[in-house]
């Protein structure tokens, strides 16, 4: 009789999505993410939705391993369906889903089998906008603007400089789009085909993908490399 094989866990994400950027504005929340899922360093899957709506008032944006994001989506769909079947006119909102996912992520981390994701949870309920962050270790916090992935390094300084309490929807939309444009230039796992999503008093919506305009005529990028300097280095 052969001994039982050891339990093995995923050690490295394989198919991953890049950054999610989100901003609170006066009346709601705007989120943005590109639609690329990379297989290692290969831009393998295009047209991938990384912003999903749940229930009547919640949007979740996912960075990291896409299969883990799909699993989490199924878990949230399951509890939302169970909630709906009670027919008591009470539905889970962004704060409840945020709390639930935080416990799920921390539980998986303590078992040494984490879900390799960073999540942005956004929504609007009871006339109040909500924006929170959860990562694969179960770290949780709420803020007025959030970025995941490489956006933590490239987008947060831009968000910090431009955000203001009375920001309009148009200003928030332009700021998120600008962050996604910069990430496309600087993050090799990002794409210029992006989706925006909105949560406000009217509900939650995820818009169709659009392509950001890009600019490649910067003088420094088009300046030829000095052949003299290359020859001298040899």
FITORPA-365044 format. One record per residue: residue number from 1; residue in three letters; x, y, z of N, C-alpha, C in turn. Coordinates in Angstrom, 3 decimals. Layout:
// residues N
(kolti NUM "ALA" (X Y Z) (X Y Z) (X Y Z))
...
This chain:
// residues 234
(kolti 1 "UNK" (0.852 -1.200 0.000) (0.000 0.000 0.000) (0.884 1.245 0.000))
(kolti 2 "UNK" (0.651 2.127 -0.962) (1.483 3.318 -1.106) (1.061 4.383 -0.089))
(kolti 3 "UNK" (2.023 5.111 0.447) (1.668 6.195 1.368) (0.912 7.294 0.634))
(kolti 4 "UNK" (0.092 8.011 1.365) (-0.676 9.089 0.759) (0.236 10.231 0.334))
(kolti 5 "UNK" (0.015 10.719 -0.864) (0.837 11.818 -1.372) (0.592 13.078 -0.553))
(kolti 6 "UNK" (1.617 13.909 -0.387) (1.430 15.146 0.384) (0.505 16.115 -0.335))
(kolti 7 "UNK" (-0.174 16.936 0.448) (-1.030 17.967 -0.134) (-0.140 19.076 -0.695))
(kolti 8 "UNK" (-0.379 19.444 -1.926) (0.410 20.490 -2.571) (-0.471 21.700 -2.841))
(kolti 9 "UNK" (0.127 22.885 -2.700) (-0.579 24.131 -2.947) (0.116 24.900 -4.061))
(kolti 10 "UNK" (-0.653 25.774 -4.699) (-0.078 26.639 -5.730) (0.963 27.566 -5.112))
(kolti 11 "UNK" (2.132 27.587 -5.717) (3.209 28.432 -5.190) (3.418 29.692 -6.015))
(kolti 12 "UNK" (3.014 29.673 -7.266) (3.259 30.822 -8.137) (2.026 31.080 -9.001))
(kolti 13 "UNK" (1.574 32.331 -9.054) (0.492 32.673 -9.991) (0.944 32.420 -11.436))
(kolti 14 "UNK" (-0.003 32.078 -12.303) (0.346 31.735 -13.685) (-0.256 32.746 -14.663))
(kolti 15 "UNK" (-1.576 32.819 -14.721) (-2.250 33.779 -15.599) (-2.736 34.933 -14.739))
(kolti 16 "UNK" (-2.163 36.108 -14.946) (-2.387 37.228 -14.015) (-2.907 38.476 -14.720))
(kolti 17 "UNK" (-3.694 39.236 -13.990) (-4.132 40.551 -14.429) (-3.355 41.629 -13.692))
(kolti 18 "UNK" (-3.270 42.794 -14.291) (-2.456 43.871 -13.733) (-3.283 44.770 -12.807))
(kolti 19 "UNK" (-2.945 46.046 -12.777) (-3.440 46.973 -11.758) (-4.929 47.302 -11.890))
(kolti 20 "UNK" (-5.511 47.663 -10.754) (-6.843 48.267 -10.684) (-6.684 49.611 -9.971))
(kolti 21 "UNK" (-7.328 50.637 -10.495) (-7.275 51.979 -9.905) (-8.695 52.425 -9.586))
(kolti 22 "UNK" (-8.904 52.984 -8.397) (-10.247 53.421 -7.995) (-10.166 54.730 -7.228))
(kolti 23 "UNK" (-11.186 55.576 -7.427) (-11.226 56.905 -6.800) (-12.645 57.198 -6.339))
(kolti 24 "UNK" (-12.772 57.683 -5.113) (-14.046 58.220 -4.645) (-14.219 59.640 -5.175))
(kolti 25 "UNK" (-15.428 59.949 -5.594) (-15.741 61.331 -5.960) (-17.004 61.745 -5.219))
(kolti 26 "UNK" (-17.415 62.954 -5.423) (-18.586 63.482 -4.715) (-19.856 62.845 -5.269))
(kolti 27 "UNK" (-20.241 61.705 -4.670) (-21.450 61.023 -5.126) (-21.261 59.579 -5.517))
(kolti 28 "UNK" (-20.021 59.085 -5.546) (-19.825 57.707 -5.953) (-18.368 57.316 -6.027))
(kolti 29 "UNK" (-18.118 56.236 -6.782) (-16.770 55.696 -6.956) (-16.572 55.343 -8.423))
(kolti 30 "UNK" (-15.387 55.640 -8.961) (-14.984 55.240 -10.306) (-13.827 54.254 -10.195))
(kolti 31 "UNK" (-13.920 53.131 -10.923) (-12.848 52.146 -10.976) (-12.385 51.985 -12.412))
(kolti 32 "UNK" (-11.130 51.580 -12.577) (-10.603 51.306 -13.905) (-9.606 50.177 -13.881))
(kolti 33 "UNK" (-9.600 49.370 -14.936) (-8.638 48.275 -15.074) (-8.502 47.946 -16.552))
(kolti 34 "UNK" (-7.343 47.424 -16.947) (-7.212 46.988 -18.332) (-7.817 45.596 -18.491))
(kolti 35 "UNK" (-7.845 45.105 -19.731) (-8.540 43.848 -20.025) (-7.573 42.760 -20.469))
(kolti 36 "UNK" (-6.322 42.843 -20.015) (-5.300 41.872 -20.415) (-5.000 40.913 -19.270))
(kolti 37 "UNK" (-4.891 39.631 -19.592) (-4.405 38.628 -18.651) (-3.162 37.990 -19.258))
(kolti 38 "UNK" (-2.048 38.072 -18.540) (-0.755 37.632 -19.070) (-0.407 36.234 -18.567))
(kolti 39 "UNK" (0.072 35.399 -19.492) (0.572 34.063 -19.156) (2.081 34.191 -18.999))
(kolti 40 "UNK" (2.531 34.350 -17.751) (3.932 34.708 -17.545) (4.163 36.099 -18.093))
(kolti 41 "UNK" (5.117 36.239 -19.006) (5.382 37.529 -19.636) (4.708 37.648 -21.000))
(kolti 42 "UNK" (3.888 36.664 -21.363) (3.187 36.698 -22.649) (1.824 37.358 -22.489))
(kolti 43 "UNK" (1.519 38.329 -23.345) (0.200 38.971 -23.337) (-0.793 38.011 -23.991))
(kolti 44 "UNK" (-1.229 37.022 -23.229) (-1.929 35.860 -23.787) (-3.424 36.080 -24.009))
(kolti 45 "UNK" (-4.136 36.569 -23.000) (-5.593 36.640 -23.085) (-6.047 38.098 -23.075))
(kolti 46 "UNK" (-6.778 38.479 -24.109) (-7.296 39.845 -24.213) (-8.813 39.836 -24.019))
(kolti 47 "UNK" (-9.356 40.977 -23.691) (-10.795 41.081 -23.478) (-11.271 40.414 -22.205))
(kolti 48 "UNK" (-10.404 40.380 -21.172) (-10.738 39.747 -19.905) (-11.344 40.790 -18.961))
(kolti 49 "UNK" (-12.515 40.477 -18.419) (-13.172 41.394 -17.476) (-12.581 41.191 -16.082))
(kolti 50 "UNK" (-11.989 42.231 -15.533) (-11.460 42.170 -14.164) (-12.237 43.078 -13.218))
(kolti 51 "UNK" (-13.334 43.641 -13.719) (-14.270 44.406 -12.898) (-15.621 43.714 -12.990))
(kolti 52 "UNK" (-16.148 43.274 -11.840) (-17.401 42.536 -11.829) (-18.373 43.131 -10.818))
(kolti 53 "UNK" (-19.642 43.124 -11.179) (-20.674 43.599 -10.266) (-21.259 42.422 -9.496))
(kolti 54 "UNK" (-21.615 42.679 -8.241) (-22.230 41.664 -7.385) (-23.406 42.303 -6.654))
(kolti 55 "UNK" (-24.543 41.629 -6.687) (-25.717 42.184 -6.046) (-26.152 43.480 -6.706))
(kolti 56 "UNK" (-26.712 44.347 -5.914) (-27.264 45.600 -6.429) (-26.353 46.796 -6.240))
(kolti 57 "UNK" (-25.275 46.634 -5.453) (-24.536 47.846 -5.064) (-23.032 47.646 -4.927))
(kolti 58 "UNK" (-22.470 46.554 -5.458) (-21.055 46.256 -5.226) (-20.323 45.950 -6.528))
(kolti 59 "UNK" (-19.101 46.459 -6.626) (-18.185 46.130 -7.715) (-16.892 45.613 -7.101))
(kolti 60 "UNK" (-16.351 44.545 -7.673) (-15.056 44.022 -7.241) (-14.100 44.050 -8.422))
(kolti 61 "UNK" (-12.937 44.664 -8.213) (-11.864 44.654 -9.201) (-10.745 43.768 -8.708))
(kolti 62 "UNK" (-10.236 42.890 -9.579) (-9.238 41.918 -9.150) (-7.922 42.040 -9.891))
(kolti 63 "UNK" (-6.829 41.983 -9.128) (-5.469 41.920 -9.659) (-4.872 40.576 -9.255))
(kolti 64 "UNK" (-4.026 40.014 -10.107) (-3.352 38.773 -9.746) (-3.889 37.580 -10.507))
(kolti 65 "UNK" (-3.762 36.394 -9.893) (-4.118 35.123 -10.530) (-5.599 35.090 -10.928))
(kolti 66 "UNK" (-5.854 34.907 -12.225) (-7.222 34.989 -12.719) (-8.072 33.803 -12.286))
(kolti 67 "UNK" (-7.494 32.621 -12.145) (-8.293 31.479 -11.687) (-8.746 31.682 -10.241))
(kolti 68 "UNK" (-7.893 32.291 -9.422) (-8.296 32.606 -8.053) (-9.400 33.665 -8.041))
(kolti 69 "UNK" (-9.314 34.638 -8.934) (-10.355 35.657 -9.047) (-11.686 35.024 -9.445))
(kolti 70 "UNK" (-11.626 34.047 -10.363) (-12.840 33.339 -10.759) (-13.422 32.556 -9.589))
(kolti 71 "UNK" (-12.566 31.931 -8.783) (-13.053 31.192 -7.623) (-13.731 32.120 -6.622))
(kolti 72 "UNK" (-13.088 33.251 -6.338) (-13.678 34.218 -5.408) (-15.002 34.744 -5.958))
(kolti 73 "UNK" (-15.065 34.988 -7.270) (-16.311 35.459 -7.879) (-17.437 34.454 -7.679))
(kolti 74 "UNK" (-17.125 33.163 -7.831) (-18.135 32.127 -7.620) (-18.592 32.090 -6.165))
(kolti 75 "UNK" (-17.661 32.284 -5.239) (-18.016 32.288 -3.816) (-18.948 33.454 -3.494))
(kolti 76 "UNK" (-18.632 34.640 -4.013) (-19.470 35.811 -3.730) (-20.826 35.666 -4.423))
(kolti 77 "UNK" (-20.829 35.146 -5.651) (-22.095 34.895 -6.340) (-22.978 33.946 -5.534))
(kolti 78 "UNK" (-22.355 32.939 -4.921) (-23.105 31.941 -4.163) (-23.784 32.562 -2.942))
(kolti 79 "UNK" (-23.049 33.370 -2.183) (-23.663 33.962 -0.988) (-24.680 35.033 -1.381))
(kolti 80 "UNK" (-24.448 35.707 -2.515) (-25.417 36.704 -2.965) (-26.705 36.020 -3.426))
(kolti 81 "UNK" (-26.580 34.874 -4.112) (-27.768 34.130 -4.534) (-28.552 33.633 -3.326))
(kolti 82 "UNK" (-27.848 33.106 -2.339) (-28.505 32.647 -1.125) (-29.230 33.798 -0.431))
(kolti 83 "UNK" (-28.618 34.963 -0.437) (-29.229 36.150 0.159) (-30.493 36.536 -0.593))
(kolti 84 "UNK" (-30.437 36.478 -1.923) (-31.585 36.850 -2.757) (-32.755 35.884 -2.569))
(kolti 85 "UNK" (-32.438 34.591 -2.373) (-33.482 33.585 -2.239) (-34.307 33.749 -0.960))
(kolti 86 "UNK" (-33.790 34.479 0.014) (-34.562 34.720 1.224) (-35.761 35.640 0.972))
(kolti 87 "UNK" (-35.694 36.438 -0.087) (-36.800 37.328 -0.480) (-37.272 38.221 0.677))
(kolti 88 "UNK" (-36.317 38.726 1.422) (-36.673 39.606 2.533) (-36.330 41.064 2.243))
(kolti 89 "UNK" (-36.001 41.343 0.967) (-35.663 42.700 0.532) (-34.380 43.224 1.161))
(kolti 90 "UNK" (-33.578 42.344 1.717) (-32.291 42.723 2.281) (-31.187 42.056 1.473))
(kolti 91 "UNK" (-30.280 42.851 0.945) (-29.189 42.319 0.115) (-27.852 42.745 0.694))
(kolti 92 "UNK" (-26.872 41.885 0.542) (-25.526 42.218 0.982) (-25.001 43.412 0.187))
(kolti 93 "UNK" (-24.375 44.332 0.890) (-23.797 45.503 0.252) (-22.285 45.439 0.236))
(kolti 94 "UNK" (-21.631 46.508 -0.183) (-20.164 46.500 -0.287) (-19.459 46.286 1.047))
(kolti 95 "UNK" (-19.999 46.824 2.138) (-19.335 46.642 3.433) (-19.392 45.190 3.887))
(kolti 96 "UNK" (-20.505 44.507 3.645) (-20.632 43.110 4.034) (-19.736 42.207 3.183))
(kolti 97 "UNK" (-19.712 42.451 1.885) (-18.866 41.653 1.000) (-17.391 41.908 1.304))
(kolti 98 "UNK" (-17.056 43.145 1.610) (-15.690 43.500 2.008) (-15.268 42.727 3.256))
(kolti 99 "UNK" (-16.133 42.675 4.252) (-15.829 41.948 5.483) (-15.703 40.452 5.215))
(kolti 100 "UNK" (-16.606 39.906 4.417) (-16.578 38.473 4.086) (-15.289 38.094 3.366))
(kolti 101 "UNK" (-14.925 38.861 2.329) (-13.715 38.534 1.563) (-12.454 38.696 2.402))
(kolti 102 "UNK" (-12.452 39.652 3.302) (-11.296 39.811 4.180) (-11.056 38.575 5.023))
(kolti 103 "UNK" (-12.138 37.990 5.554) (-12.004 36.767 6.353) (-11.584 35.584 5.482))
(kolti 104 "UNK" (-12.124 35.515 4.259) (-11.747 34.429 3.344) (-10.256 34.487 3.017))
(kolti 105 "UNK" (-9.764 35.675 2.682) (-8.358 35.819 2.297) (-7.425 35.521 3.467))
(kolti 106 "UNK" (-7.787 35.980 4.658) (-6.944 35.716 5.831) (-6.963 34.234 6.188))
(kolti 107 "UNK" (-8.119 33.584 6.070) (-8.219 32.159 6.349) (-7.348 31.340 5.412))
(kolti 108 "UNK" (-7.375 31.677 4.119) (-6.544 30.945 3.161) (-5.067 31.197 3.403))
(kolti 109 "UNK" (-4.725 32.395 3.819) (-3.325 32.717 4.120) (-2.822 31.899 5.307))
(kolti 110 "UNK" (-3.649 31.748 6.348) (-3.214 31.012 7.529) (-3.047 29.518 7.239))
(kolti 111 "UNK" (-3.694 29.028 6.211) (-3.549 27.621 5.817) (-2.361 27.408 4.876))
(kolti 112 "UNK" (-1.642 28.461 4.568) (-0.510 28.357 3.651) (-0.921 28.119 2.218))
(kolti 113 "UNK" (-2.158 28.429 1.898) (-2.684 28.227 0.548) (-3.454 29.479 0.123))
(kolti 114 "UNK" (-2.747 30.598 -0.033) (-3.448 31.868 -0.274) (-4.046 31.948 -1.668))
(kolti 115 "UNK" (-5.046 32.790 -1.782) (-5.559 33.189 -3.081) (-4.717 34.378 -3.535))
(kolti 116 "UNK" (-4.033 34.213 -4.656) (-3.036 35.205 -5.080) (-3.708 36.397 -5.768))
(kolti 117 "UNK" (-4.374 37.214 -4.974) (-5.104 38.363 -5.511) (-4.983 39.576 -4.606))
(kolti 118 "UNK" (-5.189 40.725 -5.220) (-5.476 41.966 -4.516) (-6.817 42.454 -5.056))
(kolti 119 "UNK" (-7.707 42.821 -4.154) (-9.056 43.205 -4.553) (-9.349 44.650 -4.182))
(kolti 120 "UNK" (-10.087 45.315 -5.062) (-10.701 46.603 -4.756) (-12.199 46.357 -4.669))
(kolti 121 "UNK" (-12.788 46.667 -3.523) (-14.231 46.514 -3.331) (-14.834 47.911 -3.266))
(kolti 122 "UNK" (-15.747 48.184 -4.180) (-16.367 49.506 -4.254) (-17.877 49.349 -4.328))
(kolti 123 "UNK" (-18.578 50.369 -3.897) (-20.026 50.323 -3.978) (-20.668 51.583 -3.454))
(kolti 124 "UNK" (-21.999 51.570 -3.481) (-22.758 52.718 -2.991) (-24.051 52.184 -2.383))
(kolti 125 "UNK" (-24.231 52.428 -1.083) (-25.428 51.943 -0.397) (-25.766 52.893 0.740))
(kolti 126 "UNK" (-27.060 53.071 0.965) (-27.542 53.975 2.023) (-26.964 55.376 1.859))
(kolti 127 "UNK" (-26.909 55.826 0.590) (-26.436 57.183 0.260) (-24.987 57.419 0.654))
(kolti 128 "UNK" (-24.195 56.361 0.680) (-22.792 56.501 1.048) (-21.913 55.656 0.134))
(kolti 129 "UNK" (-20.849 56.264 -0.395) (-19.909 55.533 -1.247) (-18.934 54.744 -0.383))
(kolti 130 "UNK" (-18.524 53.602 -0.879) (-17.599 52.734 -0.143) (-16.451 52.339 -1.059))
(kolti 131 "UNK" (-15.226 52.321 -0.495) (-14.051 51.892 -1.250) (-13.070 51.215 -0.306))
(kolti 132 "UNK" (-12.751 49.952 -0.565) (-11.858 49.190 0.305) (-10.884 48.324 -0.477))
(kolti 133 "UNK" (-9.850 47.883 0.232) (-8.763 47.084 -0.367) (-8.549 45.824 0.466))
(kolti 134 "UNK" (-8.311 44.691 -0.206) (-7.969 43.432 0.455) (-6.885 42.752 -0.378))
(kolti 135 "UNK" (-5.867 42.171 0.281) (-4.846 41.445 -0.478) (-4.780 39.977 -0.056))
(kolti 136 "UNK" (-3.823 39.251 -0.613) (-3.718 37.800 -0.423) (-3.333 37.421 1.005))
(kolti 137 "UNK" (-2.881 38.376 1.783) (-2.534 38.105 3.177) (-3.670 38.445 4.134))
(kolti 138 "UNK" (-4.759 38.966 3.604) (-5.869 39.369 4.448) (-5.775 40.786 4.955))
(kolti 139 "UNK" (-4.802 41.550 4.460) (-4.691 42.971 4.829) (-5.894 43.724 4.283))
(kolti 140 "UNK" (-6.514 44.537 5.125) (-7.719 45.269 4.737) (-7.615 46.732 5.163))
(kolti 141 "UNK" (-8.050 47.633 4.313) (-8.211 49.031 4.707) (-9.167 49.728 3.750))
(kolti 142 "UNK" (-9.699 50.842 4.198) (-10.577 51.670 3.376) (-9.905 53.019 3.146))
(kolti 143 "UNK" (-10.137 53.595 1.970) (-9.508 54.877 1.660) (-10.322 55.605 0.603))
(kolti 144 "UNK" (-9.908 56.822 0.295) (-10.598 57.626 -0.704) (-10.085 57.356 -2.110))
(kolti 145 "UNK" (-8.922 56.759 -2.241) (-8.401 56.293 -3.532) (-7.515 55.085 -3.267))
(kolti 146 "UNK" (-7.517 54.146 -4.214) (-6.794 52.886 -4.039) (-6.231 52.452 -5.384))
(kolti 147 "UNK" (-5.067 51.843 -5.368) (-4.495 51.217 -6.557) (-3.850 49.900 -6.152))
(kolti 148 "UNK" (-3.912 48.916 -7.018) (-3.307 47.614 -6.759) (-2.172 47.375 -7.744))
(kolti 149 "UNK" (-1.415 46.294 -7.506) (-0.353 45.918 -8.432) (0.701 47.005 -8.579))
(kolti 150 "UNK" (1.182 47.188 -9.809) (2.182 48.205 -10.093) (1.621 49.607 -9.879))
(kolti 151 "UNK" (0.291 49.703 -9.884) (-0.347 50.986 -9.636) (-0.063 51.540 -8.253))
(kolti 152 "UNK" (0.287 50.671 -7.297) (0.670 51.161 -5.969) (1.858 52.107 -6.061))
(kolti 153 "UNK" (2.756 51.841 -7.007) (3.965 52.647 -7.142) (3.771 53.823 -8.108))
(kolti 154 "UNK" (3.061 53.598 -9.220) (2.954 54.612 -10.253) (1.713 55.489 -10.117))
(kolti 155 "UNK" (0.620 54.951 -9.574) (-0.639 55.694 -9.564) (-0.909 56.434 -8.258))
(kolti 156 "UNK" (-0.517 55.856 -7.133) (-0.824 56.492 -5.846) (-0.279 57.920 -5.762))
(kolti 157 "UNK" (0.972 58.205 -6.193) (1.423 59.612 -6.151) (0.550 60.541 -6.984))
(kolti 158 "UNK" (0.076 60.060 -8.149) (-0.802 60.876 -8.985) (-2.157 61.096 -8.311))
(kolti 159 "UNK" (-2.691 60.038 -7.707) (-3.978 60.152 -7.024) (-3.875 61.088 -5.819))
(kolti 160 "UNK" (-2.784 60.956 -5.082) (-2.584 61.780 -3.887) (-2.503 63.266 -4.260))
(kolti 161 "UNK" (-1.871 63.568 -5.382) (-1.703 64.963 -5.790) (-2.983 65.565 -6.361))
(kolti 162 "UNK" (-3.811 64.739 -7.005) (-4.961 65.288 -7.732) (-6.283 65.173 -6.992))
(kolti 163 "UNK" (-6.381 64.280 -5.988) (-7.686 64.056 -5.359) (-8.108 65.249 -4.511))
(kolti 164 "UNK" (-9.418 65.487 -4.482) (-9.993 66.531 -3.631) (-11.391 66.078 -3.203))
(kolti 165 "UNK" (-11.858 66.534 -2.043) (-13.134 66.045 -1.510) (-14.336 66.301 -2.414))
(kolti 166 "UNK" (-14.334 67.437 -3.137) (-15.473 67.782 -3.977) (-15.263 67.397 -5.432))
(kolti 167 "UNK" (-14.442 66.377 -5.685) (-14.151 65.931 -7.046) (-15.429 65.488 -7.750))
(kolti 168 "UNK" (-15.597 65.917 -8.988) (-16.759 65.519 -9.772) (-16.513 64.177 -10.448))
(kolti 169 "UNK" (-17.585 63.595 -10.965) (-17.446 62.325 -11.673) (-16.536 62.455 -12.885))
(kolti 170 "UNK" (-16.676 63.544 -13.631) (-15.844 63.750 -14.818) (-14.368 63.851 -14.438))
(kolti 171 "UNK" (-14.069 64.555 -13.352) (-12.683 64.686 -12.903) (-12.132 63.346 -12.435))
(kolti 172 "UNK" (-12.939 62.565 -11.723) (-12.491 61.249 -11.271) (-12.259 60.317 -12.439))
(kolti 173 "UNK" (-13.137 60.367 -13.416) (-12.994 59.530 -14.613) (-11.715 59.876 -15.371))
(kolti 174 "UNK" (-11.441 61.174 -15.512) (-10.231 61.605 -16.213) (-8.971 61.197 -15.449))
(kolti 175 "UNK" (-9.014 61.270 -14.123) (-7.860 60.902 -13.311) (-7.571 59.412 -13.400))
(kolti 176 "UNK" (-8.605 58.582 -13.305) (-8.411 57.133 -13.419) (-7.880 56.776 -14.808))
(kolti 177 "UNK" (-8.425 57.401 -15.840) (-7.956 57.133 -17.207) (-6.495 57.524 -17.377))
(kolti 178 "UNK" (-6.091 58.654 -16.771) (-4.694 59.083 -16.860) (-3.773 58.084 -16.157))
(kolti 179 "UNK" (-4.206 57.573 -15.013) (-3.401 56.570 -14.304) (-3.237 55.316 -15.146))
(kolti 180 "UNK" (-4.306 54.869 -15.790) (-4.233 53.677 -16.628) (-3.341 53.910 -17.845))
(kolti 181 "UNK" (-3.333 55.135 -18.362) (-2.457 55.460 -19.487) (-0.986 55.381 -19.071))
(kolti 182 "UNK" (-0.659 55.949 -17.923) (0.715 55.892 -17.421) (1.133 54.443 -17.158))
(kolti 183 "UNK" (0.226 53.650 -16.605) (0.536 52.243 -16.342) (0.787 51.485 -17.641))
(kolti 184 "UNK" (0.063 51.824 -18.700) (0.308 51.175 -19.986) (1.718 51.454 -20.484))
(kolti 185 "UNK" (2.186 52.691 -20.288) (3.534 53.036 -20.719) (4.606 52.342 -19.867))
(kolti 186 "UNK" (4.344 52.187 -18.571) (5.393 51.773 -17.641) (5.321 50.320 -17.191))
(kolti 187 "UNK" (4.163 49.678 -17.337) (3.985 48.307 -16.871) (3.873 47.392 -18.085))
(kolti 188 "UNK" (4.833 46.476 -18.232) (4.836 45.618 -19.428) (3.703 44.596 -19.410))
(kolti 189 "UNK" (2.981 44.486 -18.294) (1.847 43.560 -18.219) (0.512 44.281 -18.359))
(kolti 190 "UNK" (0.545 45.549 -18.756) (-0.675 46.347 -18.894) (-1.032 46.528 -20.362))
(kolti 191 "UNK" (-2.284 46.883 -20.596) (-2.793 47.109 -21.948) (-3.475 48.468 -22.006))
(kolti 192 "UNK" (-3.601 49.017 -23.215) (-4.312 50.287 -23.359) (-5.799 50.074 -23.638))
(kolti 193 "UNK" (-6.257 48.814 -23.664) (-7.691 48.535 -23.736) (-8.203 48.392 -22.311))
(kolti 194 "UNK" (-9.042 49.315 -21.881) (-9.420 49.387 -20.465) (-10.940 49.411 -20.307))
(kolti 195 "UNK" (-11.361 49.104 -19.085) (-12.750 49.225 -18.699) (-12.864 50.160 -17.505))
(kolti 196 "UNK" (-13.925 50.940 -17.487) (-14.256 51.753 -16.327) (-15.568 51.255 -15.735))
(kolti 197 "UNK" (-15.705 51.392 -14.436) (-16.933 51.008 -13.747) (-17.307 52.109 -12.773))
(kolti 198 "UNK" (-18.605 52.193 -12.469) (-19.096 53.271 -11.610) (-20.103 52.729 -10.616))
(kolti 199 "UNK" (-19.999 53.210 -9.381) (-21.000 52.914 -8.351) (-21.499 54.232 -7.790))
(kolti 200 "UNK" (-22.786 54.472 -7.894) (-23.382 55.675 -7.325) (-24.803 55.364 -6.880))
(kolti 201 "UNK" (-25.592 56.382 -6.586) (-26.940 56.188 -6.059) (-27.854 55.477 -7.043))
(kolti 202 "UNK" (-27.531 55.525 -8.338) (-28.367 54.877 -9.348) (-28.056 53.394 -9.514))
(kolti 203 "UNK" (-26.981 52.919 -8.892) (-26.610 51.514 -9.007) (-25.156 51.344 -9.408))
(kolti 204 "UNK" (-24.834 50.141 -9.891) (-23.462 49.834 -10.301) (-23.451 49.417 -11.769))
(kolti 205 "UNK" (-22.464 49.906 -12.505) (-22.351 49.582 -13.929) (-20.886 49.372 -14.289))
(kolti 206 "UNK" (-20.644 48.418 -15.168) (-19.326 48.210 -15.766) (-19.450 48.528 -17.253))
(kolti 207 "UNK" (-18.672 49.469 -17.717) (-18.795 49.937 -19.089) (-18.051 49.033 -20.058))
(kolti 208 "UNK" (-18.385 49.164 -21.332) (-17.696 48.396 -22.370) (-16.247 48.853 -22.488))
(kolti 209 "UNK" (-15.344 47.961 -22.897) (-13.928 48.345 -23.030) (-13.729 49.444 -24.069))
(kolti 210 "UNK" (-12.754 50.298 -23.791) (-12.343 51.338 -24.735) (-10.827 51.303 -24.854))
(kolti 211 "UNK" (-10.304 51.877 -25.934) (-8.856 51.951 -26.111) (-8.391 53.379 -25.830))
(kolti 212 "UNK" (-7.426 53.485 -24.917) (-6.866 54.792 -24.594) (-5.959 55.268 -25.726))
(kolti 213 "UNK" (-5.992 56.556 -25.979) (-5.074 57.128 -26.959) (-3.665 57.123 -26.384))
(kolti 214 "UNK" (-2.694 56.830 -27.232) (-1.300 56.799 -26.783) (-0.459 57.741 -27.630))
(kolti 215 "UNK" (0.670 58.117 -27.097) (1.565 59.087 -27.745) (2.981 58.549 -27.703))
(kolti 216 "UNK" (3.582 58.371 -28.892) (4.931 57.797 -28.975) (5.920 58.727 -29.672))
(kolti 217 "UNK" (5.602 60.012 -29.726) (6.459 60.948 -30.452) (7.394 61.736 -29.548))
(kolti 218 "UNK" (7.569 61.295 -28.299) (8.471 62.003 -27.404) (9.892 61.973 -27.970))
(kolti 219 "UNK" (10.549 63.104 -27.911) (11.867 63.238 -28.539) (12.877 62.248 -27.974))
(kolti 220 "UNK" (12.872 62.037 -26.678) (13.842 61.137 -26.065) (13.664 59.704 -26.552))
(kolti 221 "UNK" (12.419 59.285 -26.781) (12.169 57.918 -27.236) (12.630 57.716 -28.674))
(kolti 222 "UNK" (12.604 58.787 -29.473) (12.958 58.671 -30.887) (14.403 59.064 -31.180))
(kolti 223 "UNK" (15.145 59.400 -30.138) (16.536 59.791 -30.322) (17.386 58.546 -30.540))
(kolti 224 "UNK" (18.124 58.455 -31.637) (18.928 57.249 -31.883) (20.047 57.104 -30.862))
(kolti 225 "UNK" (20.376 55.869 -30.548) (21.470 55.601 -29.619) (22.804 56.001 -30.239))
(kolti 226 "UNK" (23.654 56.613 -29.444) (24.951 57.063 -29.948) (25.850 55.877 -30.280))
(kolti 227 "UNK" (26.210 55.732 -31.539) (27.080 54.628 -31.949) (28.500 54.813 -31.381))
(kolti 228 "UNK" (28.893 56.066 -31.194) (30.218 56.341 -30.645) (30.314 55.823 -29.223))
(kolti 229 "UNK" (29.251 56.088 -28.452) (29.258 55.650 -27.067) (29.250 54.128 -26.966))
(kolti 230 "UNK" (28.522 53.461 -27.870) (28.491 52.002 -27.869) (29.845 51.442 -28.230))
(kolti 231 "UNK" (30.473 52.018 -29.250) (31.802 51.551 -29.659) (32.834 51.767 -28.568))
(kolti 232 "UNK" (32.718 52.886 -27.858) (33.704 53.186 -26.822) (33.611 52.201 -25.668))
(kolti 233 "UNK" (32.387 51.680 -25.403) (32.231 50.767 -24.280) (32.906 49.429 -24.515))
(kolti 234 "UNK" (33.138 49.111 -25.804) (33.832 47.852 -26.138) (35.338 48.039 -26.107))
